[in-house]
Amino acid sequence: MIRSILTVLLILLLAAALAAGLAWQSYRSFEQSSLQHDRPARLWLAPGATLGTLARELQRLGLTEVDWRWRLFGRLHQPLLRAGEYELPVGSSPLQLIGQLER
């Protein structure tokens, strides 16, 4: 009986580790992937804008989808964004974009 329980727990642990690994791989790919645009885009950030504000504006422009990866990106990088108008070059990744917008 105890052996069966341990086997089930081990299988669940391995499944959780696999899921975490796949999620991390998806996130790392997201950080490096290009935003979805084929020409330069203009972006306006108001004073006090947060990463959530930025992500929603990018979604409004049709450049990305707001999902869990943006929230994780914000928690890991904690960017302080500068207000202003920006031109986003074609092929910009989220990491490059934050580098351009940070104080």
N, C-alpha and C positions, 0 to 999 in steps of 0.2 A: 504494500500500500504506500509506504513512504517513498519507495523507489519510483513508483508511478507519479507521485506528486512532484518529486524532484525532476523527473524527466519532462513533465509538462512545464514546470517552471523554467527549466533550461531552454526548452523550445521557445517559450514566450520571451525569454531574455534575448535569445539569438534573433528572433523576429523584430524585437524592439531595436536592437543594435543595427540590424539591416535597414530598418525604416529610418533611423537617425542618420545613417551613412548616406542613404539616397537623398534625404532632405538636405544634408550639408552639401552634397555634390550639386544639387539643383540650385542652392543658394550661391555657391561659388561660380557656377556657370552664369547666373543672373548678374553678378557683380561685373563680370567681364563682357557680357553680351551688349550689343549695340541697341540703342533705343530704336523704335520702329519708325524711321522717317527717311525719305529719299532726297530731301532738300533741307537746307538750314531752317531751323524754326526759331521763332522769337518767344521769349518767356519774360514775364514781368513778375518780380517778387516784391511784395509789400513789406515794409518794416515789420519785424516780429514774425515773419513767416517761418514755419516749422517744416521739417521733412515731410510730414503728412500733408501740409498745404502744397508743397512742391509736387509730391506724388499725385495728388488730386488734379493739379493743374496740368501735369504731364498726361494724365489720363484724359482730361478734357480736350487736350490737343491731339489725342489719338496716338501718343508716343509710347504708352505702356499701359499695363493693367495694374491696379493697386491690389496687392495681395500680401500674404504673410512675409514674403521676401523683403518688401520695403520696410515693414515693421522691424524685422531682424536687422536689416541694414542700418536703420536708425539707432537701434540699441547698441550695435557693435561700434559704429563710427561716431555717433552723437555729434553731427555737424552743426556748426553755428553759421547760418546762412546770411549773406549780405543782401540787403534790399537793392533792387535795381532792375534794369532791363538787360537781358542777355540774349545773344545769338548762340544757339546750340548747333555746333557743326554736325554734319552727317557722320554717323558712325560713333557718336559719343556713347560711352558706357556709363552706368550709374557712378562708378568710381571716378571717371574723368569729369563727369558733370559736377559732382560734389567738390572736386578739386577746383573747379572753375568758380563755384558759388560760395565757397567757404571764406570766412574772414581771415 
